[in-house]
Amino acid sequence: MALPYWVEFFNDLQHVRGRSRNTVMAYRRDLELYQDFKETKRDISQIFSFMKEKGLSTRSQARVISSMRTYFKFIQTKGEEAPELRQLRPPKIKASLPKVLSDEDFKKLFEASESSDKMRTARNQITLLMLFGLGCRVTELIQLNLQDFNQHESWMRILGKGNKERLVPVATRLREELVTYIREVRPSLVRGATDSVLINDRGKRPSRVDLWRWLAAWSERAGFEKPIGPHQFRHGCATALLESGADLRSIQMLLGHSSIQTTQIYTSVSTQKMRETIDEHHPLSSDQSKDSDS
């Protein structure tokens, strides 16, 4: 039996709060798990044991609890009681630093994206340049249309989470590569009517699966042990900007973060990189001291 206000809740998520389809589906999976838990007739305090039995990580458990709390708050607005809200607190998660794509790894991936077809090579490489240059999410990238690119003023309009638009400046090299791609490459790839900037091998707008598949193939060809994920480009873009002197507020606007706290994690990445550099090169580091003693 469905939870109370099941349909209304998901309508609210999608049409009132403007959540993406992927986000809505994630809420659905989380609440279906809660529904399975309810059928066991166990006390709500045992929800964490139940999730552990299902093999969920601490981070996944936190997401499920967050989804449940959002749902409980919603049904309260409909006059329903939700005592679970007072009992459910998300588990503490140790903040992990994002995996960043280095300049060297980007160059390897860029070279590995070459194919025997010149037009596909150009498509592959503009994909990588936009991921790294715009710092956008993979869903935002595949949604980009021709009319979103203003080549004269060098900016790209990106539709982010919650249907929030932001204008992202386009660097000189990326602008030039985009203009060439749109004029000389894209027409030979597209089949049928589509405004999509990127075109997949079937001549249509690419899907998230297309992007992941491309990156996995290029990563393997480049010799990486694990495939490079699209989010690593986003982290790499933010970290590179921060290390070049960009302020956090500007990076926040570029990435479309709703909170500056989300953006601040990149200061930790830069600090960690600085620490590694000092350990490797500073005369007072342990490694350098060992070299001087030998």
VODO-428761 format. One record per residue (C-alpha): residue number from 1; z, x, y; chain. Coordinates in steps of 0.05 Angstrom, whole numbers, plus 5000, padded with zeros to 4 digits. Layout:
N
[gukol NUM, [Z, X, Y], A]
...
END
This chain:
294
[gukol 1, [5000, 5000, 5000], A]
[gukol 2, [4980, 5028, 5068], A]
[gukol 3, [5032, 5047, 5119], A]
[gukol 4, [5046, 4997, 5176], A]
[gukol 5, [4994, 4999, 5232], A]
[gukol 6, [4951, 5047, 5192], A]
[gukol 7, [4885, 5025, 5222], A]
[gukol 8, [4914, 5018, 5292], A]
[gukol 9, [4943, 5088, 5290], A]
[gukol 10, [4877, 5121, 5272], A]
[gukol 11, [4839, 5080, 5323], A]
[gukol 12, [4889, 5104, 5375], A]
[gukol 13, [4880, 5177, 5354], A]
[gukol 14, [4804, 5174, 5358], A]
[gukol 15, [4789, 5126, 5414], A]
[gukol 16, [4850, 5130, 5460], A]
[gukol 17, [4873, 5202, 5451], A]
[gukol 18, [4803, 5228, 5439], A]
[gukol 19, [4820, 5269, 5378], A]
[gukol 20, [4762, 5300, 5341], A]
[gukol 21, [4739, 5275, 5273], A]
[gukol 22, [4767, 5337, 5239], A]
[gukol 23, [4835, 5326, 5272], A]
[gukol 24, [4836, 5253, 5252], A]
[gukol 25, [4820, 5271, 5180], A]
[gukol 26, [4876, 5322, 5180], A]
[gukol 27, [4925, 5268, 5203], A]
[gukol 28, [4900, 5223, 5148], A]
[gukol 29, [4911, 5275, 5094], A]
[gukol 30, [4981, 5289, 5120], A]
[gukol 31, [5000, 5215, 5121], A]
[gukol 32, [4970, 5203, 5053], A]
[gukol 33, [5017, 5258, 5027], A]
[gukol 34, [5075, 5222, 5061], A]
[gukol 35, [5053, 5157, 5028], A]
[gukol 36, [5054, 5192, 4960], A]
[gukol 37, [5124, 5217, 4976], A]
[gukol 38, [5148, 5146, 4993], A]
[gukol 39, [5125, 5122, 4924], A]
[gukol 40, [5174, 5171, 4892], A]
[gukol 41, [5231, 5131, 4924], A]
[gukol 42, [5265, 5196, 4944], A]
[gukol 43, [5306, 5204, 5007], A]
[gukol 44, [5269, 5229, 5068], A]
[gukol 45, [5312, 5291, 5068], A]
[gukol 46, [5276, 5312, 5004], A]
[gukol 47, [5207, 5313, 5037], A]
[gukol 48, [5209, 5389, 5042], A]
[gukol 49, [5223, 5397, 4968], A]
[gukol 50, [5166, 5349, 4954], A]
[gukol 51, [5118, 5390, 4997], A]
[gukol 52, [5140, 5455, 4963], A]
[gukol 53, [5125, 5423, 4896], A]
[gukol 54, [5056, 5408, 4922], A]
[gukol 55, [5047, 5482, 4939], A]
[gukol 56, [5045, 5473, 5015], A]
[gukol 57, [5060, 5535, 5057], A]
[gukol 58, [5111, 5533, 5113], A]
[gukol 59, [5056, 5526, 5164], A]
[gukol 60, [5025, 5468, 5126], A]
[gukol 61, [5093, 5435, 5120], A]
[gukol 62, [5102, 5440, 5195], A]
[gukol 63, [5035, 5407, 5207], A]
[gukol 64, [5052, 5349, 5160], A]
[gukol 65, [5119, 5338, 5195], A]
[gukol 66, [5084, 5339, 5262], A]
[gukol 67, [5034, 5287, 5238], A]
[gukol 68, [5090, 5243, 5211], A]
[gukol 69, [5129, 5247, 5277], A]
[gukol 70, [5067, 5228, 5316], A]
[gukol 71, [5057, 5168, 5271], A]
[gukol 72, [5131, 5147, 5275], A]
[gukol 73, [5129, 5151, 5351], A]
[gukol 74, [5066, 5107, 5351], A]
[gukol 75, [5097, 5053, 5307], A]
[gukol 76, [5158, 5052, 5352], A]
[gukol 77, [5113, 5031, 5409], A]
[gukol 78, [5094, 4971, 5364], A]
[gukol 79, [5166, 4951, 5356], A]
[gukol 80, [5178, 4983, 5289], A]
[gukol 81, [5241, 5023, 5273], A]
[gukol 82, [5231, 5096, 5254], A]
[gukol 83, [5298, 5127, 5236], A]
[gukol 84, [5260, 5184, 5203], A]
[gukol 85, [5246, 5214, 5272], A]
[gukol 86, [5319, 5235, 5278], A]
[gukol 87, [5319, 5267, 5209], A]
[gukol 88, [5253, 5305, 5211], A]
[gukol 89, [5249, 5372, 5245], A]
[gukol 90, [5192, 5420, 5232], A]
[gukol 91, [5209, 5485, 5195], A]
[gukol 92, [5213, 5548, 5236], A]
[gukol 93, [5149, 5589, 5231], A]
[gukol 94, [5146, 5662, 5246], A]
[gukol 95, [5092, 5671, 5297], A]
[gukol 96, [5035, 5712, 5269], A]
[gukol 97, [4987, 5751, 5313], A]
[gukol 98, [4915, 5727, 5310], A]
[gukol 99, [4864, 5770, 5274], A]
[gukol 100, [4819, 5800, 5327], A]
[gukol 101, [4747, 5821, 5319], A]
[gukol 102, [4738, 5892, 5345], A]
[gukol 103, [4677, 5918, 5382], A]
[gukol 104, [4660, 5961, 5322], A]
[gukol 105, [4663, 5904, 5273], A]
[gukol 106, [4621, 5861, 5320], A]
[gukol 107, [4567, 5914, 5321], A]
[gukol 108, [4567, 5918, 5245], A]
[gukol 109, [4562, 5843, 5239], A]
[gukol 110, [4507, 5841, 5292], A]
[gukol 111, [4465, 5891, 5253], A]
[gukol 112, [4479, 5856, 5187], A]
[gukol 113, [4453, 5790, 5215], A]
[gukol 114, [4382, 5817, 5217], A]
[gukol 115, [4332, 5786, 5169], A]
[gukol 116, [4259, 5794, 5151], A]
[gukol 117, [4243, 5735, 5196], A]
[gukol 118, [4246, 5757, 5269], A]
[gukol 119, [4259, 5687, 5294], A]
[gukol 120, [4318, 5677, 5248], A]
[gukol 121, [4345, 5745, 5267], A]
[gukol 122, [4343, 5723, 5340], A]
[gukol 123, [4378, 5658, 5322], A]
[gukol 124, [4431, 5695, 5282], A]
[gukol 125, [4445, 5745, 5337], A]
[gukol 126, [4449, 5693, 5394], A]
[gukol 127, [4499, 5656, 5350], A]
[gukol 128, [4543, 5718, 5347], A]
[gukol 129, [4534, 5733, 5421], A]
[gukol 130, [4555, 5662, 5440], A]
[gukol 131, [4616, 5663, 5394], A]
[gukol 132, [4639, 5729, 5424], A]
[gukol 133, [4616, 5717, 5496], A]
[gukol 134, [4639, 5645, 5506], A]
[gukol 135, [4703, 5648, 5465], A]
[gukol 136, [4690, 5578, 5441], A]
[gukol 137, [4712, 5543, 5377], A]
[gukol 138, [4661, 5534, 5322], A]
[gukol 139, [4659, 5458, 5333], A]
[gukol 140, [4646, 5469, 5407], A]
[gukol 141, [4590, 5518, 5392], A]
[gukol 142, [4551, 5472, 5346], A]
[gukol 143, [4557, 5416, 5398], A]
[gukol 144, [4524, 5456, 5454], A]
[gukol 145, [4460, 5423, 5481], A]
[gukol 146, [4405, 5452, 5524], A]
[gukol 147, [4428, 5414, 5585], A]
[gukol 148, [4497, 5446, 5579], A]
[gukol 149, [4469, 5514, 5599], A]
[gukol 150, [4458, 5527, 5673], A]
[gukol 151, [4417, 5591, 5673], A]
[gukol 152, [4412, 5594, 5749], A]
[gukol 153, [4487, 5593, 5762], A]
[gukol 154, [4504, 5626, 5695], A]
[gukol 155, [4553, 5578, 5664], A]
[gukol 156, [4559, 5536, 5601], A]
[gukol 157, [4590, 5467, 5598], A]
[gukol 158, [4634, 5463, 5536], A]
[gukol 159, [4665, 5399, 5508], A]
[gukol 160, [4733, 5417, 5480], A]
[gukol 161, [4790, 5382, 5446], A]
[gukol 162, [4805, 5312, 5472], A]
[gukol 163, [4734, 5310, 5501], A]
[gukol 164, [4757, 5355, 5558], A]
[gukol 165, [4700, 5391, 5592], A]
[gukol 166, [4704, 5462, 5619], A]
[gukol 167, [4653, 5507, 5652], A]
[gukol 168, [4651, 5577, 5622], A]
[gukol 169, [4617, 5634, 5659], A]
[gukol 170, [4561, 5667, 5620], A]
[gukol 171, [4558, 5743, 5623], A]
[gukol 172, [4493, 5776, 5646], A]
[gukol 173, [4470, 5800, 5577], A]
[gukol 174, [4486, 5734, 5544], A]
[gukol 175, [4449, 5696, 5598], A]
[gukol 176, [4387, 5739, 5590], A]
[gukol 177, [4389, 5733, 5514], A]
[gukol 178, [4399, 5658, 5518], A]
[gukol 179, [4340, 5648, 5565], A]
[gukol 180, [4295, 5688, 5519], A]
[gukol 181, [4320, 5652, 5458], A]
[gukol 182, [4310, 5583, 5488], A]
[gukol 183, [4240, 5599, 5514], A]
[gukol 184, [4211, 5641, 5458], A]
[gukol 185, [4252, 5630, 5394], A]
[gukol 186, [4281, 5561, 5391], A]
[gukol 187, [4214, 5524, 5396], A]
[gukol 188, [4191, 5557, 5331], A]
[gukol 189, [4254, 5538, 5294], A]
[gukol 190, [4265, 5466, 5315], A]
[gukol 191, [4237, 5407, 5275], A]
[gukol 192, [4242, 5337, 5304], A]
[gukol 193, [4282, 5314, 5364], A]
[gukol 194, [4347, 5351, 5379], A]
[gukol 195, [4378, 5379, 5442], A]
[gukol 196, [4420, 5428, 5403], A]
[gukol 197, [4419, 5500, 5428], A]
[gukol 198, [4428, 5528, 5359], A]
[gukol 199, [4381, 5508, 5303], A]
[gukol 200, [4395, 5516, 5229], A]
[gukol 201, [4346, 5535, 5174], A]
[gukol 202, [4325, 5462, 5167], A]
[gukol 203, [4306, 5457, 5240], A]
[gukol 204, [4366, 5413, 5258], A]
[gukol 205, [4433, 5421, 5292], A]
[gukol 206, [4477, 5467, 5250], A]
[gukol 207, [4541, 5442, 5218], A]
[gukol 208, [4608, 5478, 5213], A]
[gukol 209, [4589, 5494, 5141], A]
[gukol 210, [4525, 5528, 5165], A]
[gukol 211, [4565, 5573, 5212], A]
[gukol 212, [4616, 5592, 5159], A]
[gukol 213, [4560, 5605, 5109], A]
[gukol 214, [4522, 5650, 5157], A]
[gukol 215, [4584, 5690, 5175], A]
[gukol 216, [4603, 5698, 5102], A]
[gukol 217, [4534, 5725, 5085], A]
[gukol 218, [4532, 5773, 5144], A]
[gukol 219, [4603, 5796, 5130], A]
[gukol 220, [4586, 5813, 5059], A]
[gukol 221, [4523, 5850, 5081], A]
[gukol 222, [4565, 5889, 5132], A]
[gukol 223, [4612, 5911, 5078], A]
[gukol 224, [4675, 5873, 5099], A]
[gukol 225, [4725, 5857, 5044], A]
[gukol 226, [4736, 5787, 5072], A]
[gukol 227, [4688, 5742, 5112], A]
[gukol 228, [4696, 5744, 5187], A]
[gukol 229, [4718, 5675, 5211], A]
[gukol 230, [4692, 5644, 5275], A]
[gukol 231, [4761, 5642, 5306], A]
[gukol 232, [4765, 5718, 5304], A]
[gukol 233, [4709, 5720, 5356], A]
[gukol 234, [4750, 5674, 5401], A]
[gukol 235, [4811, 5719, 5393], A]
[gukol 236, [4768, 5781, 5405], A]
[gukol 237, [4740, 5752, 5469], A]
[gukol 238, [4809, 5735, 5496], A]
[gukol 239, [4838, 5802, 5478], A]
[gukol 240, [4780, 5841, 5508], A]
[gukol 241, [4787, 5802, 5574], A]
[gukol 242, [4862, 5813, 5577], A]
[gukol 243, [4854, 5888, 5565], A]
[gukol 244, [4801, 5891, 5620], A]
[gukol 245, [4850, 5861, 5670], A]
[gukol 246, [4836, 5786, 5668], A]
[gukol 247, [4897, 5743, 5684], A]
[gukol 248, [4926, 5695, 5633], A]
[gukol 249, [4910, 5633, 5674], A]
[gukol 250, [4836, 5650, 5675], A]
[gukol 251, [4836, 5663, 5600], A]
[gukol 252, [4872, 5598, 5589], A]
[gukol 253, [4817, 5560, 5627], A]
[gukol 254, [4763, 5598, 5590], A]
[gukol 255, [4790, 5582, 5521], A]
[gukol 256, [4810, 5510, 5539], A]
[gukol 257, [4883, 5518, 5520], A]
[gukol 258, [4926, 5460, 5543], A]
[gukol 259, [4987, 5506, 5549], A]
[gukol 260, [4993, 5576, 5577], A]
[gukol 261, [5042, 5591, 5521], A]
[gukol 262, [4985, 5588, 5471], A]
[gukol 263, [4947, 5640, 5512], A]
[gukol 264, [5007, 5686, 5518], A]
[gukol 265, [5002, 5707, 5445], A]
[gukol 266, [4945, 5752, 5465], A]
[gukol 267, [4993, 5794, 5506], A]
[gukol 268, [5028, 5810, 5439], A]
[gukol 269, [4961, 5831, 5409], A]
[gukol 270, [4948, 5878, 5467], A]
[gukol 271, [5019, 5906, 5464], A]
[gukol 272, [5011, 5919, 5390], A]
[gukol 273, [4945, 5954, 5401], A]
[gukol 274, [4976, 5996, 5456], A]
[gukol 275, [5034, 6015, 5410], A]
[gukol 276, [4986, 6037, 5355], A]
[gukol 277, [4947, 6079, 5406], A]
[gukol 278, [5011, 6113, 5430], A]
[gukol 279, [5034, 6126, 5359], A]
[gukol 280, [4967, 6158, 5343], A]
[gukol 281, [4956, 6199, 5406], A]
[gukol 282, [5021, 6209, 5446], A]
[gukol 283, [5053, 6278, 5438], A]
[gukol 284, [5121, 6246, 5427], A]
[gukol 285, [5098, 6200, 5370], A]
[gukol 286, [5122, 6214, 5300], A]
[gukol 287, [5052, 6229, 5275], A]
[gukol 288, [5038, 6279, 5330], A]
[gukol 289, [5106, 6312, 5319], A]
[gukol 290, [5090, 6322, 5245], A]
[gukol 291, [5024, 6355, 5263], A]
[gukol 292, [5057, 6402, 5312], A]
[gukol 293, [5110, 6422, 5259], A]
[gukol 294, [5058, 6438, 5207], A]
END
